Amino acid sequence: MTSVSIIMPAIRTNSWDKMYDSMVLSCKRYEWELILCGPFPLTPYLQSKNNVKYIQDYGAPTRCLQLCLFEVEKELIYHTTDDAILFENAIDEAIDLYKEKCGYKDVINMRYREDINYSGKSMDINYWRAYFHGGLRLAGIPSTYKISLHHLMNTEYLREMGGYDCRWHHANFSLHDLMFRVQYDGGIIYDSINDITSCNHFPGQSGDHKAIHDAHVEEDAPLFTKIYSNPNVLNTNNKIDINNWTNADTIWHRRFKQKIPKEYKELLENE
């Protein structure tokens, strides 16, 4: 039977229980597990669930995402975020589409909506095209390529591709990089029929977003632009070392530059 592992870097403990309950309603017909990686332990509610795993790590989000990959036991992997609320039957319908459309290398783009206090509306379908975004109009990215920031794909193929490149702190650019490598390797990205999740949003440096925002602006975006300005980058950087996470800092200096908080509330206070 087809099954799915839902993986994510995770710090927002206040959102986890509600997120889990929405997964129960979203994936009724397929077996699933949830794997979270981050600095704070599971809530008592999630500790009581036999399909939830937790990895404690203080690294950047991409490192945490890569660590999840080693714990996956299911056929498919779905990456999403820990403030997501999943729509009823949405994962079931996406897996149905995957089984109908996808081969070993193909991906379902798990479309989502996002805004402050979950007020987001569905994105224009062109949003999921790389060249819709000015920062992705680079010589190394074909104009026909698509993006998927929340993906559903084959676990073994993701491992074969080396997973997520931990040179980037935030998962955003590592996910772009993965999807471009997949498409270069012959994979096709299919958009989900409907939105899968609604996500919260902290604009700029607000809330817990300062570390993400600053890493994006000061390190991740410049590195991505440098790498993908090379028109031949995908010829030489298609499959990466799955153990690249060992090159990332064990304690992410942007998130934990003062001290390591004991809980999410303390993290917000430190921000």
GIQUICOR-V878182 format. One record per residue. N is the residue number from 0. RES is the residue in one small letter. PSI is psi in radians with two decimals (999 if undefined). OMEGA is omega as a letter, one per 30 degrees, with the letter a starting at -180 (none if undefined). Layout:
BEGIN
n-><N,N>
res-><RES,RES>
psi-><PSI,PSI>
omega-><OMEGA,OMEGA>
END
This chain:
BEGIN
n-><0,1,2,3,4,5,6,7,8,9,10,11,12,13,14,15,16,17,18,19,20,21,22,23,24,25,26,27,28,29,30,31,32,33,34,35,36,37,38,39,40,41,42,43,44,45,46,47,48,49,50,51,52,53,54,55,56,57,58,59,60,61,62,63,64,65,66,67,68,69,70,71,72,73,74,75,76,77,78,79,80,81,82,83,84,85,86,87,88,89,90,91,92,93,94,95,96,97,98,99,100,101,102,103,104,105,106,107,108,109,110,111,112,113,114,115,116,117,118,119,120,121,122,123,124,125,126,127,128,129,130,131,132,133,134,135,136,137,138,139,140,141,142,143,144,145,146,147,148,149,150,151,152,153,154,155,156,157,158,159,160,161,162,163,164,165,166,167,168,169,170,171,172,173,174,175,176,177,178,179,180,181,182,183,184,185,186,187,188,189,190,191,192,193,194,195,196,197,198,199,200,201,202,203,204,205,206,207,208,209,210,211,212,213,214,215,216,217,218,219,220,221,222,223,224,225,226,227,228,229,230,231,232,233,234,235,236,237,238,239,240,241,242,243,244,245,246,247,248,249,250,251,252,253,254,255,256,257,258,259,260,261,262,263,264,265,266,267,268,269,270>
res-><m,t,s,v,s,i,i,m,p,a,i,r,t,n,s,w,d,k,m,y,d,s,m,v,l,s,c,k,r,y,e,w,e,l,i,l,c,g,p,f,p,l,t,p,y,l,q,s,k,n,n,v,k,y,i,q,d,y,g,a,p,t,r,c,l,q,l,c,l,f,e,v,e,k,e,l,i,y,h,t,t,d,d,a,i,l,f,e,n,a,i,d,e,a,i,d,l,y,k,e,k,c,g,y,k,d,v,i,n,m,r,y,r,e,d,i,n,y,s,g,k,s,m,d,i,n,y,w,r,a,y,f,h,g,g,l,r,l,a,g,i,p,s,t,y,k,i,s,l,h,h,l,m,n,t,e,y,l,r,e,m,g,g,y,d,c,r,w,h,h,a,n,f,s,l,h,d,l,m,f,r,v,q,y,d,g,g,i,i,y,d,s,i,n,d,i,t,s,c,n,h,f,p,g,q,s,g,d,h,k,a,i,h,d,a,h,v,e,e,d,a,p,l,f,t,k,i,y,s,n,p,n,v,l,n,t,n,n,k,i,d,i,n,n,w,t,n,a,d,t,i,w,h,r,r,f,k,q,k,i,p,k,e,y,k,e,l,l,e,n,e>
psi-><2.38,2.40,2.84,2.42,2.22,2.08,2.66,2.54,2.55,2.21,-0.35,1.29,-0.48,-0.25,-0.23,-0.75,-0.78,-0.68,-0.80,-0.81,-0.61,-0.53,-0.66,-0.70,-0.43,-0.48,1.48,-0.46,-0.11,2.60,2.45,2.77,2.72,2.26,2.07,2.48,2.18,-2.96,-0.31,2.45,2.90,2.62,2.75,-0.65,-0.81,-0.50,-0.44,-0.10,2.35,0.04,0.44,2.30,2.65,2.35,2.14,2.16,2.60,0.28,3.13,2.83,-0.70,-0.69,-0.77,-0.71,-0.73,-0.67,-0.60,-0.62,-0.54,-0.25,-0.08,2.36,-0.13,2.90,-0.70,2.72,2.34,2.05,2.28,-2.91,2.81,0.16,0.28,2.46,2.13,2.49,2.58,2.32,0.05,-0.75,-0.74,-0.83,-0.62,-0.69,-0.67,-0.80,-0.72,-0.82,-0.54,-0.68,-0.59,2.43,-2.98,-0.65,-0.08,2.81,2.49,2.12,1.91,1.53,2.53,2.89,2.68,2.31,3.08,2.28,0.67,0.60,0.13,2.65,2.88,2.40,2.58,2.45,-0.48,-0.27,-0.51,0.20,2.32,-0.75,-0.03,-0.41,2.13,-0.66,-0.18,0.11,1.31,2.77,-0.50,0.02,1.93,2.50,-0.29,-0.14,2.66,2.95,2.78,1.87,-0.38,2.01,2.70,2.08,2.99,2.29,-0.84,-0.61,-0.70,-0.73,-0.70,-0.62,-0.12,0.03,-2.35,2.37,1.95,0.18,-0.47,2.39,-1.02,2.61,-0.32,-0.99,-0.50,-0.54,-0.73,-0.86,-0.79,-0.82,-0.58,-0.66,-0.69,-0.81,-0.65,-0.58,0.03,0.01,2.65,2.39,2.12,2.32,2.41,2.64,-0.69,2.97,2.49,-0.66,2.82,2.27,2.59,2.97,2.29,1.86,2.59,-2.21,0.28,2.83,-2.28,0.26,-0.08,-0.83,-0.72,-0.86,-0.86,-0.68,-0.69,-0.88,-0.76,-0.47,-0.95,-0.87,-0.81,-0.70,-0.76,-0.79,-0.74,-0.82,-0.82,0.08,-0.23,2.03,-0.27,0.25,-0.68,-0.27,-0.52,-0.14,0.81,-0.85,2.30,2.96,2.13,-0.34,0.33,-0.32,-0.41,-0.26,-0.18,2.64,2.43,-0.46,2.05,1.99,-0.51,-0.60,-0.59,0.76,-0.42,-1.05,2.95,2.01,2.75,-0.36,2.92,-0.68,-0.70,-0.63,-0.80,-0.69,-0.63,-0.51,999>
omega-><l,a,a,l,l,a,a,l,a,l,a,a,a,a,a,a,l,l,a,a,l,l,l,l,a,a,a,a,a,l,a,l,l,l,l,l,l,a,a,a,l,l,l,l,a,l,a,a,a,l,l,l,l,l,l,l,a,a,l,a,a,l,l,l,l,l,l,a,a,a,a,l,a,a,a,l,l,l,l,a,a,l,a,l,a,l,a,l,a,l,l,a,l,l,l,l,l,a,l,a,a,l,a,a,a,a,l,l,a,a,a,l,a,l,a,l,l,a,a,l,l,l,l,a,l,l,a,l,a,a,l,a,a,a,l,l,a,a,a,a,l,a,a,a,l,l,l,a,l,a,l,a,a,a,a,l,l,l,l,l,l,l,a,a,a,l,l,a,l,a,a,a,l,l,l,a,l,a,l,l,l,a,l,a,l,l,l,l,l,l,l,a,a,l,l,a,l,a,l,a,l,a,l,a,a,l,l,a,a,a,l,a,a,l,l,a,a,a,a,a,l,l,l,a,l,a,a,l,l,a,a,a,a,l,a,a,a,l,a,l,a,l,a,l,a,l,l,a,l,l,a,a,a,a,a,a,l,l,l,a,a,a,a,l,l,l,l,l,l,a,none>
END
